[in-house]
Amino acid sequence: MASRYGLEIRAAHVGDAAGLAELLRGSGHPVAAETLAERIEAVRHGASAALVAVEWGPPSGLVVLHWYASLAANLPTAQITTLLVDPDARRRGLGRLLLKAASQAARSAGCGEIELLTGLHRTDLQAFGAATGFSDQGAVSVRPLRKKA
């Protein structure tokens, strides 16, 4: 999808399962690699995307988003349910690059806005959302994907 200085942002595939399992384990969400491989395949075939940041080894970042139609909007809404960057790779712009790639995937799917599920106690993720243009609406932060005409 995108590449910059040895860093590649691309769709996750089952071969990433072991590295992603380690990334998730480090963030307090342990999942067996075999289970994760099945989930990656399910995401690949649904109204969703899982994108990884890879830099000379296992994935150092992950963003998972899903899109859905609603009665409240003309265009589908994308929702980021997972955004992780390895603690050793933080403060280098990986989160912003993953967010940019997720936004592009959402636009390609025809979405009009994107939500970031932050939870009520994830002040670090809420601050990241605010710094990247999301408006805080409690456990969800939202920003438009298209400029208003």
C-alpha positions as CSV (number, residue, x, y, z in Angstrom):
1,M,0.0,0.0,0.0
2,A,2.7,2.6,1.0
3,S,6.4,2.5,1.6
4,R,8.7,5.0,3.2
5,Y,12.4,4.5,4.2
6,G,12.2,0.8,4.7
7,L,8.7,1.0,6.3
8,E,5.9,-0.7,4.4
9,I,2.2,-0.3,5.2
10,R,0.2,-3.1,3.7
11,A,-2.7,-5.5,4.2
12,A,-2.2,-8.1,6.9
13,H,-2.0,-11.7,5.8
14,V,-1.9,-15.0,7.7
15,G,1.9,-15.0,7.5
16,D,1.8,-12.0,9.9
17,A,-0.1,-13.9,12.6
18,A,2.9,-14.8,14.8
19,G,4.3,-11.3,14.7
20,L,0.9,-9.8,15.3
21,A,0.3,-12.2,18.2
22,E,3.5,-10.9,19.8
23,L,2.4,-7.3,19.2
24,L,-1.0,-7.9,20.7
25,R,0.5,-9.8,23.7
26,G,2.7,-6.9,24.4
27,S,-0.3,-4.6,24.6
28,G,-2.1,-6.9,27.0
29,H,-4.3,-8.7,24.5
30,P,-2.9,-12.2,24.2
31,V,-4.2,-14.2,21.2
32,A,-2.8,-17.5,19.9
33,A,-1.2,-17.1,16.4
34,E,-3.4,-19.9,15.0
35,T,-6.5,-18.1,16.2
36,L,-5.2,-14.8,14.9
37,A,-4.6,-16.3,11.4
38,E,-8.2,-17.3,11.2
39,R,-9.3,-13.8,12.3
40,I,-7.1,-12.2,9.7
41,E,-8.7,-14.3,7.0
42,A,-12.2,-13.3,8.3
43,V,-11.3,-9.6,8.2
44,R,-9.9,-9.9,4.7
45,H,-13.2,-11.3,3.4
46,G,-15.5,-8.9,5.3
47,A,-16.4,-5.2,5.1
48,S,-13.1,-4.5,6.8
49,A,-9.4,-4.1,6.5
50,A,-6.4,-5.0,8.7
51,L,-3.2,-3.1,7.8
52,V,0.2,-3.6,9.2
53,A,3.4,-1.5,9.5
54,V,6.4,-3.7,8.7
55,E,10.0,-2.5,9.0
56,W,12.7,-5.2,8.6
57,G,11.0,-7.8,10.6
58,P,7.7,-8.6,12.3
59,P,4.9,-6.0,12.2
60,S,5.5,-3.0,14.5
61,G,2.0,-1.5,14.0
62,L,-1.5,-2.6,13.3
63,V,-4.8,-0.8,12.4
64,V,-8.1,-2.7,12.0
65,L,-11.2,-1.0,10.6
66,H,-14.7,-2.0,9.6
67,W,-17.3,0.0,7.7
68,Y,-21.0,-0.1,8.0
69,A,-24.1,1.6,6.6
70,S,-26.4,3.5,9.0
71,L,-29.7,5.3,8.9
72,A,-27.9,8.5,10.2
73,A,-25.7,9.1,7.2
74,N,-25.8,8.9,3.4
75,L,-22.4,7.2,3.2
76,P,-21.0,4.3,5.2
77,T,-19.0,5.0,8.3
78,A,-15.6,3.4,8.9
79,Q,-14.7,2.5,12.5
80,I,-11.2,1.8,13.7
81,T,-11.4,-0.9,16.3
82,T,-7.7,-1.5,16.8
83,L,-4.7,0.9,16.5
84,L,-1.5,-0.4,18.0
85,V,2.2,0.6,17.6
86,D,5.0,-1.3,19.3
87,P,6.2,0.7,22.3
88,D,9.8,0.6,20.9
89,A,8.6,2.1,17.5
90,R,6.5,4.9,19.0
91,R,7.1,8.6,18.4
92,R,8.3,8.0,14.8
93,G,5.0,8.7,12.9
94,L,3.9,5.0,12.5
95,G,0.5,5.7,14.1
96,R,-0.1,8.6,11.7
97,L,0.9,6.5,8.7
98,L,-1.4,3.7,9.8
99,L,-4.2,6.2,10.2
100,K,-3.5,7.7,6.8
101,A,-3.6,4.2,5.2
102,A,-6.8,3.4,7.1
103,S,-8.4,6.6,5.9
104,Q,-7.5,5.8,2.3
105,A,-9.0,2.3,2.7
106,A,-12.2,3.8,4.1
107,R,-12.4,6.4,1.3
108,S,-12.0,3.6,-1.2
109,A,-14.8,1.7,0.4
110,G,-17.0,4.8,-0.1
111,C,-17.1,5.9,3.6
112,G,-17.9,9.5,4.5
113,E,-16.3,9.6,8.0
114,I,-14.1,7.6,10.2
115,E,-14.5,6.8,13.9
116,L,-11.7,5.9,16.3
117,L,-12.8,3.7,19.2
118,T,-10.7,5.1,22.1
119,G,-12.6,3.8,25.2
120,L,-13.1,6.1,28.1
121,H,-9.8,5.4,29.9
122,R,-7.4,5.4,27.0
123,T,-6.2,9.0,27.4
124,D,-3.1,8.3,25.2
125,L,-5.3,7.1,22.3
126,Q,-7.8,10.0,22.9
127,A,-4.9,12.5,22.8
128,F,-3.6,10.9,19.6
129,G,-7.1,11.2,18.1
130,A,-7.3,14.8,19.0
131,A,-3.9,15.5,17.5
132,T,-4.9,13.9,14.3
133,G,-8.1,15.7,13.7
134,F,-10.7,13.6,15.5
135,S,-13.4,15.3,17.6
136,D,-13.9,13.6,20.9
137,Q,-17.4,12.2,21.5
138,G,-16.8,10.1,24.6
139,A,-15.6,6.6,23.9
140,V,-15.5,7.3,20.1
141,S,-13.7,10.1,18.2
142,V,-14.9,11.1,14.7
143,R,-13.6,13.0,11.8
144,P,-14.8,13.5,8.2
145,L,-13.1,11.7,5.4
146,R,-14.2,14.2,2.7
147,K,-14.2,17.9,2.6
148,K,-17.6,19.5,2.8
149,A,-18.6,21.1,-0.5
